[in-house]
Amino acid sequence: MGNVAAFLLALAIVGLVVEMLRRKKLREKYAALWLIVGVATLVLAAFPRLLNIVAEFVGVQLPSNLLFAMSILMLLGVCLHLSWEISVVEDETRTLAEEVAILRVQVEALSAPPGNDSPSPAGSLATTPDTAGPHAAKPDTQHKGSD
């Protein structure tokens, strides 16, 4: 009875993963891991003696301990992979924010009327003369006194 419940649960998980893939709610690179786990669970539920054979081969006395150890290792791998994915996304987000800020400053410099020497509006970033654009204020180099 327990094997039937485990088999049905694993079948439901595989079906859920396939349905999420079909609706594009889950990407293929994440679904592959869950499909492997689901199929392995299906095989172990269909052939429960297989876990005993593997446990004896590995040297683990209780098959359930082998199952828990494999589950912990899999979850550790998933956590490590997700941490790596978050790090990559964080770097991409920071780079995009910096590019948007630079482009915003360039658009503001281009949209300012010529001869407008007023300081840039609050909230905008300071620019260097090289990146300010063609309408940027230039330093006054004319002599204003009588020498």
N, C-alpha and C positions, 0 to 999 in steps of 0.2 A: 504493500500500500504506500509506503514511504517513497519507494522508487517511482511509482506512478505520479505522485505529487511533485517530486523533483523533476521528473521528465516533463510534466505539463508546465511547471514554472519556467524551466529552461526554454521550452518551446514558445511560451508567451513572451519571454524576453527577446528571443531571436525574432519573433514576429513583430514586436514593438520596434526593434532596431531597424528592421527592413522597412517598416511603414514610415519611420522617421527619415530614413534615407530617401524613400520614394517621394515624400513631401518636401524634401530638401531642408529639413529641420536639423539634420545632423550631417556633418561633413564626413567624407569617406575615410579620411585619415583617423578620425575618432571611432567611426563605426567598425573599422576592421578589428580593432582590439576587442570590442564588445561582441562581435560575431565569433571571434576565436574563442572567447570565454563561454559564450552560449553554446557553441557546438561541442566544446570540451565537456561542458556540463551535461549536454544531451547524451554524449557517449558514455560518460560515467553513470548517468541515471539508467541508461539502457543496459549497461554491462557493469553492475556494481562490483563484481569480482575483480575487474580490471584495476580498481584502486588498491585492493589488497595486494595484487601482484606487483604493482609499481612500488607500494610501500615496502614490501619485502626486498625488492631489488635495490631500493635506495638505502634501506637499513633503518627505516622508521617503524617502531613497533605498532603504533596505532595508525590506521589509515586516516582517521579523522585529523590527527596531528599534521599529517602530510598535506591534507586539504587546507587546513588553516594556514600553514606555512606558505603554501603556494598562493593563497588569497592575500596574505599580508604582503608578499613580494610583489604581486600584481598591483595592489593598491599603492604601494610605495612607488612603483614605476609610473603609475598614472599621475600621482602627485608631482613627481619630478618632471614629467613631460608637460603638465599644465603650468608648472612654475616657469619652465623654459619658454612656453608659448606666451605667458604674461610678460616676461622680460622682453621678448621680441616686440610685442605689441606696444609696450611702454616706450621703447626706443623709437619706434615708428611714429607714435603719437607726439613725442617731444620734437622730433624732426619736423613733422608737419606743422606743429604750432609755431615753431621758429620761422618756417618758410612763410606761413600766413602773416606773421607779424612783419616780416621784411616786405612782403608784397603790399600790405596795408600802408606802410610808411611811404612806399614808392607811389602808390595811387594817390595818397593825400598830397604828396609833393607835386604830382602832375596836375591835380585838380585845383590847386591853389592859384589865384590870379597872379599874373606877373607883377613884380614890384611889391608884393605883399611881404613885408619884413616882419610881420607879427610872429610871435613864437608859435610853435606847433600847439595844437589843442591838447588839453590835459588827457592823459591816457595813452597818447601815442608814444612811440619809442624815439629816442634821440638817434640822429643819423650822422654819419660821417659825411664830409663834403663829397667824397667819391661816390657814395650810394644815394645821395639826396635827389638826383635827377636834374633835368635841364632848367627847371624853374627855381631851384634852390637859391637862397640868399648867398651872395658872394661877399667876401670881406671888402671893406672900403679901402682902396689903395691910393686914392687921390689925396694930394696935399691940401690941407685946409688952412694953413697959416701963411704968413709972409716971412720967409726966411731969407 
